[in-house]
Amino acid sequence: MKNILVPVGSSSNALSNLQYAVDFAQAFGAKLYVVQVYNVYTKAGTMLKVDDIIERESKAYLTDLVSQIDTKNVEIVIKTFKGKLIDTLELACKVGDIDLILIEPRTTSISDEVYLGKTSGKIIKHTQIPALIVPEGYKFEPVSNILFAVKSAIIKKDDVLNPLKSVKEQFKSVVNLLLVKTPFYGEGDFILNDDLKALVDSTSKTVNATTYQGVLEHFQANQPDMLCVVRRKRGFFVKAWEKNIILKKEFYSSIPVLVLSGLK
């Protein structure tokens, strides 16, 4: 894991999230890209050159944030981009050869009922970039125990497990695989390929309506300090994926959540 991208919003948690990102990047010897994406909507006929103003303010804001944290000799690159959020982030990740995007659950949302705000939810829902969701105010600690929950272990994409492998190798983590049999279970869903067998330290099975309910049932027994799930159209968050904002009653995690791109 060599390149990590952190999109920064205007939340009160921005400093905490950025410090976690620096600490996490330091553990891997990775370069950190701190970015802000903005869009400008102007009325027809306006003569005000707002692009340059917003770009300067955005860079100044990011520079000020970075100045307030302990950078720990991590190489930090500050970038601002104009454009649509998802398209711009995907392009930036492709050009920068980004291995992981690290996001905070909420940026502009002030509702305590919200787990993923509109911006964070959009990033998780509409991209295939591996992501790490870090709880608000969470302080970095080496990851020792990972709960990897899936309803299907079928893997058709190359390198999709790389982020999980990197974390396991770096921190010597234990990976516990939880196979959740849902009403959508299909033949062969619980057959592990050699790559996955080599990655996990233990495997357990459960029957639940959703993967998330399976996680809730086994969370205390596993006591993980990181949860790993798979992004798919009808996957982990089920109905929660149908909108960008995800409420805590639909999903909530007090520990970092590593979201892999779809296995299939």
C-alpha positions as CSV (number, residue, x, y, z in Angstrom):
1,M,0.0,0.0,0.0
2,K,1.9,3.0,-1.3
3,N,-0.6,5.7,-2.1
4,I,-3.5,6.8,0.1
5,L,-6.0,9.5,-0.8
6,V,-8.0,11.5,1.8
7,P,-10.9,13.7,0.6
8,V,-11.4,16.5,3.0
9,G,-14.7,18.2,3.7
10,S,-15.6,20.9,6.2
11,S,-16.5,18.8,9.2
12,S,-15.3,19.4,12.7
13,N,-13.7,16.0,12.6
14,A,-11.4,16.8,9.7
15,L,-8.3,17.2,11.8
16,S,-8.9,13.9,13.7
17,N,-9.5,12.1,10.4
18,L,-6.4,13.6,8.8
19,Q,-4.2,12.7,11.8
20,Y,-5.5,9.1,11.6
21,A,-4.6,9.1,7.9
22,V,-1.1,10.3,8.6
23,D,-0.6,7.7,11.3
24,F,-2.0,4.9,9.0
25,A,0.2,6.0,6.1
26,Q,3.3,6.1,8.2
27,A,2.8,2.5,9.2
28,F,2.9,1.5,5.5
29,G,5.5,4.1,4.4
30,A,2.8,5.4,2.0
31,K,2.4,8.8,0.4
32,L,-0.7,10.7,1.4
33,Y,-2.8,12.8,-1.0
34,V,-5.0,15.3,0.8
35,V,-7.6,16.5,-1.7
36,Q,-10.7,18.7,-1.9
37,V,-13.1,18.6,-4.7
38,Y,-15.2,21.7,-5.5
39,N,-17.8,22.6,-8.1
40,V,-18.8,26.1,-9.2
41,Y,-22.3,27.0,-10.2
42,T,-22.6,30.6,-11.5
43,K,-25.5,32.5,-13.1
44,A,-25.3,33.2,-16.8
45,G,-23.6,36.5,-17.6
46,T,-21.7,36.8,-14.3
47,M,-18.3,38.4,-14.7
48,L,-16.9,37.2,-11.4
49,K,-14.0,34.9,-11.7
50,V,-14.8,32.5,-8.9
51,D,-12.8,29.5,-9.9
52,D,-9.4,31.0,-8.9
53,I,-10.9,32.3,-5.6
54,I,-12.3,29.0,-4.6
55,E,-9.2,27.1,-5.6
56,R,-7.0,29.5,-3.5
57,E,-9.3,29.2,-0.5
58,S,-9.4,25.4,-0.8
59,K,-5.7,25.1,-0.9
60,A,-5.3,27.5,2.0
61,Y,-7.8,25.5,4.0
62,L,-6.0,22.2,3.3
63,T,-2.6,23.7,4.0
64,D,-3.9,25.1,7.4
65,L,-5.3,21.7,8.3
66,V,-2.0,19.9,7.6
67,S,-0.1,22.5,9.6
68,Q,-2.1,21.6,12.7
69,I,-1.3,17.9,12.7
70,D,1.8,15.8,13.4
71,T,2.9,14.8,9.9
72,K,5.5,12.3,11.2
73,N,7.7,12.8,8.1
74,V,4.9,11.3,5.9
75,E,5.0,12.7,2.4
76,I,1.8,14.8,1.9
77,V,0.6,16.1,-1.4
78,I,-2.2,18.7,-1.3
79,K,-4.5,18.9,-4.3
80,T,-7.7,20.7,-5.2
81,F,-9.9,19.6,-8.1
82,K,-12.9,21.2,-9.8
83,G,-15.5,18.8,-11.0
84,K,-18.2,16.3,-10.1
85,L,-17.2,14.4,-6.9
86,I,-17.2,10.8,-8.0
87,D,-15.8,11.3,-11.5
88,T,-13.1,13.5,-10.2
89,L,-12.1,11.2,-7.4
90,E,-12.0,8.2,-9.7
91,L,-9.8,10.0,-12.1
92,A,-7.5,11.2,-9.4
93,C,-7.2,7.7,-8.0
94,K,-6.4,6.3,-11.4
95,V,-3.8,9.0,-12.2
96,G,-2.3,8.8,-8.7
97,D,-2.3,5.0,-8.6
98,I,-4.2,5.1,-5.3
99,D,-4.4,1.9,-3.3
100,L,-7.0,3.1,-0.7
101,I,-9.3,6.1,-0.1
102,L,-9.7,7.0,3.6
103,I,-12.9,8.8,4.5
104,E,-14.7,10.0,7.6
105,P,-18.4,8.9,8.1
106,R,-19.9,12.4,8.0
107,T,-18.7,15.6,6.5
108,T,-21.4,18.2,6.4
109,S,-24.2,16.2,8.2
110,I,-24.8,17.3,11.8
111,S,-27.4,14.7,12.6
112,D,-26.4,12.2,15.3
113,E,-28.7,9.7,13.6
114,V,-26.5,9.6,10.5
115,Y,-23.6,7.1,10.0
116,L,-22.5,8.0,6.5
117,G,-23.4,11.4,5.3
118,K,-24.3,12.3,1.7
119,T,-20.7,12.8,0.5
120,S,-19.2,9.8,2.3
121,G,-22.1,7.6,1.3
122,K,-21.8,8.7,-2.3
123,I,-18.1,7.8,-2.4
124,I,-18.8,4.3,-0.9
125,K,-21.9,3.7,-3.1
126,H,-20.8,5.0,-6.4
127,T,-17.1,4.1,-6.7
128,Q,-15.1,0.8,-6.8
129,I,-12.1,2.3,-5.0
130,P,-11.2,0.3,-1.9
131,A,-12.0,2.5,1.1
132,L,-11.4,2.7,4.9
133,I,-14.2,4.4,6.9
134,V,-12.7,5.8,10.1
135,P,-15.1,6.6,13.0
136,E,-15.2,10.2,14.2
137,G,-12.5,10.9,16.7
138,Y,-10.9,7.5,16.3
139,K,-7.2,7.3,17.2
140,F,-4.9,5.1,15.2
141,E,-3.8,1.8,16.7
142,P,-2.2,-1.2,14.9
143,V,-4.9,-3.6,13.7
144,S,-4.7,-6.9,15.5
145,N,-8.1,-8.6,14.8
146,I,-10.1,-8.3,11.6
147,L,-13.7,-9.6,11.1
148,F,-14.2,-10.2,7.4
149,A,-17.9,-10.7,6.7
150,V,-19.3,-11.9,3.4
151,K,-22.4,-13.7,2.1
152,S,-20.4,-15.1,-0.9
153,A,-16.8,-16.1,-1.0
154,I,-16.7,-16.4,-4.8
155,I,-13.8,-14.3,-6.1
156,K,-13.6,-13.4,-9.8
157,K,-11.6,-10.2,-9.7
158,D,-7.8,-10.2,-9.5
159,D,-6.1,-8.3,-6.6
160,V,-9.5,-7.5,-4.9
161,L,-8.2,-8.8,-1.6
162,N,-5.0,-6.7,-1.8
163,P,-6.0,-4.0,0.8
164,L,-6.9,-6.7,3.3
165,K,-3.7,-8.6,2.6
166,S,-1.7,-5.4,3.1
167,V,-3.3,-4.7,6.5
168,K,-2.8,-8.3,7.6
169,E,0.8,-8.4,6.6
170,Q,1.7,-5.0,8.0
171,F,0.2,-5.5,11.4
172,K,0.4,-9.3,11.6
173,S,-3.4,-9.2,12.1
174,V,-5.7,-12.2,12.6
175,V,-8.4,-12.4,10.0
176,N,-11.6,-14.2,11.0
177,L,-13.9,-15.0,8.1
178,L,-17.6,-14.9,8.7
179,L,-19.7,-16.6,6.0
180,V,-23.3,-15.4,6.3
181,K,-26.0,-17.5,4.7
182,T,-28.8,-15.2,3.6
183,P,-32.0,-15.8,1.6
184,F,-29.9,-15.0,-1.5
185,Y,-27.5,-17.9,-0.8
186,G,-26.3,-19.7,-3.9
187,E,-24.5,-23.0,-4.5
188,G,-20.8,-22.6,-4.1
189,D,-21.0,-19.3,-2.2
190,F,-19.1,-20.8,0.8
191,I,-16.3,-22.4,-1.2
192,L,-13.0,-20.7,-0.5
193,N,-10.3,-20.4,-3.2
194,D,-6.7,-21.0,-2.3
195,D,-6.0,-17.2,-2.1
196,L,-8.7,-16.7,0.5
197,K,-7.8,-19.8,2.4
198,A,-4.2,-18.5,2.8
199,L,-5.5,-15.1,4.0
200,V,-7.9,-16.1,6.8
201,D,-7.0,-17.6,10.1
202,S,-10.4,-19.0,11.0
203,T,-13.8,-19.4,9.4
204,S,-17.3,-19.5,10.9
205,K,-20.8,-19.7,9.4
206,T,-24.1,-18.2,10.4
207,V,-27.6,-17.9,9.0
208,N,-29.1,-14.4,9.0
209,A,-31.4,-12.2,6.9
210,T,-28.5,-9.9,6.1
211,T,-24.7,-9.8,6.3
212,Y,-25.0,-6.9,8.8
213,Q,-27.2,-8.9,11.1
214,G,-24.6,-11.7,11.0
215,V,-21.9,-9.2,12.0
216,L,-24.0,-8.0,14.9
217,E,-24.5,-11.5,16.1
218,H,-20.8,-12.4,16.0
219,F,-19.2,-9.0,16.9
220,Q,-18.8,-9.5,20.6
221,A,-17.4,-13.1,20.2
222,N,-14.8,-11.9,17.8
223,Q,-14.0,-8.5,19.3
224,P,-12.5,-7.1,16.2
225,D,-10.7,-3.7,15.9
226,M,-11.4,-3.6,12.1
227,L,-14.4,-4.8,10.1
228,C,-14.0,-5.8,6.5
229,V,-16.9,-6.0,4.1
230,V,-17.4,-6.2,0.4
231,R,-19.0,-3.5,-1.8
232,R,-21.6,-4.7,-4.2
233,K,-24.9,-3.5,-5.5
234,R,-27.0,-5.7,-3.4
235,G,-24.4,-6.5,-0.8
236,F,-23.5,-5.5,2.8
237,F,-25.8,-2.5,3.2
238,V,-28.7,-3.9,1.1
239,K,-31.4,-1.2,1.2
240,A,-29.0,1.3,2.7
241,W,-27.2,1.4,-0.6
242,E,-30.3,2.7,-2.4
243,K,-29.6,6.2,-1.0
244,N,-26.4,8.1,-0.2
245,I,-27.1,8.9,3.4
246,I,-26.9,5.8,5.7
247,L,-28.5,6.0,9.1
248,K,-27.0,4.5,12.2
249,K,-30.1,2.3,12.6
250,E,-29.3,0.8,9.2
251,F,-25.6,0.4,9.9
252,Y,-23.1,1.6,12.5
253,S,-19.6,0.7,13.4
254,S,-17.5,2.0,16.3
255,I,-14.3,0.6,14.6
256,P,-12.8,1.3,11.2
257,V,-14.5,-0.4,8.3
258,L,-12.4,-1.6,5.3
259,V,-14.6,-1.7,2.2
260,L,-13.3,-3.9,-0.6
261,S,-14.5,-3.5,-4.2
262,G,-16.8,-6.2,-5.5
263,L,-15.4,-9.7,-5.5
264,K,-17.3,-10.7,-8.6
